[in-house]
Amino acid sequence: MLTFLRRLPGRLLRLTAVIGVVGMVLAAISAKVSPATFSWVAFFGLTYLLWLLISLVGLVYSIVRKRWFFVGLVVVTLGFSWNLVSRTFQVRGVTEEIPAPSKEHSLNVMSYNVRLFDLYNWTEGNATRDKIFDFLEETPADVLCFQEFYHTDRKGVFETRDTLIQFLENKHYHEKYTHEMNGKQYFGVVTFSKYPIVNRGEMPFASDVNNFCIYTDVLVQGDTVRIYNAHMASVRFQKEDYKAIEEGPNKDDAIRLAGRLRKAFVKRASQAEKIRAHMAESPYPVVVCGDFNDTPVSYAYEQLSADLADCFIENGSGLGSTYIGAIPGFRIDYILHDASMTNTWFHTHQQRESDHRPIQAVFEW
């Protein structure tokens, strides 16, 4: 019995390596298999970072104790799934300053879920909106893609769009509102451009009328670039859900939370497939911006990034987390681009006026 107890910690740590490897393998599968087919496997993609950390703990112990089989098991798994590691974490210094352009064409793009500019006073209401305005004025971009954008036609009442047009160079805009409320209030996605807009279109999602994707063809120094601005299905947690997460869910809470997550996984799968199919028919190079509401290890991300490059992977740093809401730490906002363009700079801004951080990228071609 004493021998067994002495060996137990080591056995548990070796088991940790195996558990981590199984979790990483299932996470890799989740990026390839639609949640509409096997929804449960998507939970492993959502928790990929946990499985990675568990594997690394097991790896360190196995190296110290010279358990080479377990070392090989973890190393081989990491090698085969290294693309998932690079999607999740990047080791490089943060470059605050945008490099000088070196090619004929360049484009500066920002994506930002502004959470209605704090219309409902989650923090400071009008003051929050004005801080966002100040940030946008101090941080210019040729193209601005907003999600959860709010606009009203009532003059002098929480103005957004018309105010932005006044002080930004981005005078051209393409808007699509999924909600219209009494008093001429509108909620949706908007793309602002410094360059002329030569064509525009939209993609409604049959799976969720609350979310949308628009595309805007922008004439940049003689070349046309298609900008996609997508806001994909959220989990739509309610107050009782957040309370359950904070206090620790019971069985009923866990079932309800898992059900909400599963529905969102399935919705985003069909939405991503629709956007990808539309991009395949684009006559122009594309840039895809938006709040995907999904992690880099997910089927939705896999679909959208399959033929494109991810600016975070190319020039980002750390975890690149963009969501800072009730369950912070996830990277769910993205800027992807066509291979014909070179991403020379990418930055995750540290603004906290919304529950999302704005992200920005510069391209040359």
N, C-alpha and C positions, 0 to 999 in steps of 0.2 A: 504493500500500500504506500509506504514512504517513497519507494522508487517511482511509483506511478505519479505521486504528487510532485516529486522533484522534476519529473519530465513534462508535466502538464503544461507549464507556461511555454516551453519550447514547442510542444505540439500545437498549442493554440496559435502561436505566432506563425507556424508553418501553415496552419489551416487558414490564417488570415491571408497569406499570399494566394492560396487557392481561391478563396472567396473573392478577393480583389480581381483575379484573372477572370473568373466566371462573370463577374459584374461587367468588366470591360468588354468581354466578348459579346455579351448580350446588348451592351450599349452600342457596339459597332453594328450589330444586327439591326438595332432600332433605327439606324440612319438609312438602312437599305430596304426595310420592309414597311409598307404603309400601315399606319395605325388602324386603318379601315379593315385590314386583314388580321393583324394581331395587335390589339391596342395595348395589352399589358406590357409588351416589350419596350414601349416608348418611355415607361417610367425609369428604365435603366439608362436611357439617354439623358433624361432630365437630371439624374443623379450621377452622371459620369464622373464628375470631379471627386465624389466620395469614393467610388471604386478605384480610381487612380491613386488616391492617397492611401487607401487600404493596401493596395498592391505595393506601393513604395515602402510602407512600413514592413511588410513581409519580406521585401527584397533586402532591405538593410539588415534585418535580423539574419536572413539566410546567408548573407555575405559574411557577417561577423562569425556565425557558427559554421561556416563552410558547408552549408547544405546546398551543394551545387545543382542538384536536380531542381530545387525550387527557385534558385537564382536563374537558371536557364528558362524555366517556365515563365517567369515574370518578364525577363529580358526579351524573349521571343514574342510574347504577347504585345509588349510595348513596341517592338520593331514592326510588327504587322499592322499595328493600329496607330503608328506615329502621327498620321495625319489628324487624328482626333486630338492628340496632345497639342499639336501646333494650332489647332482651331481654338483650344481652350486657354493656352498660355504662351506668351512670347517673352523672350528675354532680350531686351534691347533698351537703350536709353530713350527717354522721351525727348523729342525734338519740337520745341515750341515754335521756332521760327520757320516760316514757309521758305523753301529753297527758291532761288531765282530760276525762272523758266529757261530751259535750254533748247526747246523745240519750237516750231512755228505755232502750234496750237496748244492751248492750255485751258483747263476748266476747273473751277473751285466749287465744290458741292458740299452743302451741309444738310443733314437730316436731323429732325428734332421733333419729338412728341412733346408738345407744349402743355398738355393736360388742360385744355380750354383756357389757358392763360390764368388759371386759378379763379375762374368765374365764380365758383361756389365757395370762395373764401376758405379753402383747405389750409392756407397759410396766411397770406396778407392781402388777398384780393387784388385791388387796383395797384397796390405797391408791388406785388409780385409781377403783374403784367408789365409794369413800367421797368422793372429790373430786367425782364426778358427783352424788352425793347432796347434798353441800354446795351445789353450784351450783343444783340444783333447789329446795332449801329457800330459798335467797337470791333466787331468780328465779321467783316464783310465776306460774302460768298457770291459767286456768279449765279448759282442756283440754290434755292432754299426749298427743301421738302418738309412740310409740316404735317404731322398727324395729330388727331384730336384738336383740330383747329376750330375756333369759335369766331363767328361773325354775326353782327346784327346791323340791320338797315336803319335802326333808330339813331339819329344823330345825337351825339353827346352822351350816349349810354354805353359804357364799356366798349369803346371802339377798338378795333384791331386791324382789320384789313386795310381800311382807308388811311389809318395812321401809318402803317408800315410803308405804304406806297409813297407817302409824303417824304419820309426821311431816308428810305433805302433807294439804291440804284435799280433795284429789281422792280421795274414798273409793269412788266408783263406777268400775268398770272393765269393759272388754270385751277379751277376749284370744283369740287364735287362734295355735296353735303348729303349725308345719309339720314340726317334728322332735321326737320323743320318744326319749330315750336311757335306757339302764339307770340305775337309781338315781333315777328320777322327776325327770329333767332335761328341760326344755322350751325350745324356741327358736322365736321367731316375732314377731308384732306385737301391741301392746297399746295401747289408748286408755284413759286415765284422765280422769275428769271430776269437777269440783266439783259440777256440776248432775246431777239425776236422769237416768238412761238409761231411755227409754221403749220403745225397740225396738233391735234389733241384727241384723246379718246379715253374710254373708261371700261373697266371690267367689274361688273357687279358679281358678288359671290352668292350663288344659290344657297350655299350652306349657312349663310349668315348675312342678313340685311344690314347689320350694324357695322360691318367692315367693308372695305373697298380698296381698289387699286386703280390709279389713273396713269396714263402715259402721256408725255408731253414731248413733242419733237422741237428741239431748240436749235436755231441756226447760230453756230459758234464759229465766227471768223471764216465764214464760207462753207463750213462743214455742218451737216446735220447730225445731232446726237439725240437718241431717244432716252428720256428720263422716266423711269418707273417710280412711282411713289405709292407704297403699299402699307396698309394698316390691316394686319391679319387678326384672326379671332383670338380674343383674350379668354382667360379662364372664367372671368366674371365672378370672382369670389364675393360673397356678401359679408356683412358685418359679423354674422355668426360664424362664418368660415374663418375669418381672421382671428376672432376670439378663440376658436378651437385650436388654431395653430399656436397662438401665444400661450395658452394654458395647457396644451397637450390634448390631442383629440381622443375621445373615447371611440368605441367600436362604430357607433352610428355616425359620428363625425368623420371618421376615416373613410367609411363607405361613401358618404356624401362628397367629400373632398376628392376622392379617387374618381368618382363619377363625373364631377365637373372637369377634372383634368383630362379624362378620357374623351369626353365630348369635344373639348378644345383641340386635342391632338388630331382627331378625325377631321374636324372642320378645316384646320390648317393644312392637312394633307391634300385635300381636294383644291384648296385655294392655291397652294404652291404649284400643283400640277397644272392648273389653269394658266397661271402667270408664266410658267416655263414654256408651255405650248405656244403662248402668244409671243414670247421673246424669240422663239425659234423662227418666227415668220417676220421678224423685224428687218426692214431693209437697211437699217442704220446700226452703228455701234450702240450698245446700251449701257446705261448705268442704272442700277437698281438700289433704291433707298427705301428705308422704312423700318417700322416697328413690326417685326415678324412674330413677336410674342412667343418665340421658341429659342432654345439654346443652339449652339453650334453642333451639338451631337443630337440631331433630330432629323426626321424624314423631311420636314418642310425645308430646313436649311439645305439638306443634301440636294433636294430638287432644284432649289433656286440657285445654288452655287455650282451646280454640276458643270456648266460650261462657262463659268465666270470666275474671276479672281476676287478674293476677299481682302479689302484694304487693311483690315486689322492684322491678318496673317502677314501681309507684306511689310507693313510699317507700324503696327501697333505695339503696345508694351503691356506686360503684366497679364491680368485676367481680362482687361478691357471691359469690365462690367459697366453696363449702361442703365440698368434698372436700380433705382434707389428708393423704391416704395416700401410696402409693408414687409416683403420678403426680398431684401436686396441681395446684390452680388451677381446676378445673372447678366450675361451679354445677350440681349434680345433685339438690339437695334444694329442695323448693318448698312454698309455701302459696298456693293459689289460692282464689278465692271468688266467690260469686254476686253479680250486679250489684245485687241489692236491698240489699246491705250496703256500707258505706263503710269502707275500710281507712284508719285514722287514724295507724297507726304500724307500722313493720316494722324488725327488727334482726337482723343476722347476728352472733351471739355469737362471741367469739374463743377459746372453750374448746378445748383440745387433748387432752382425755382420751380421745376417740374419734378415728377417722380421718374423722369428719364433724363439722362445726360445727353446733350447734343454731341453729335460726331461730325467730323469734317474731313474731306479728302481733296487732294489736288491731282489732276491728271494732265499728261502731256501726250501728244502724238504728232 
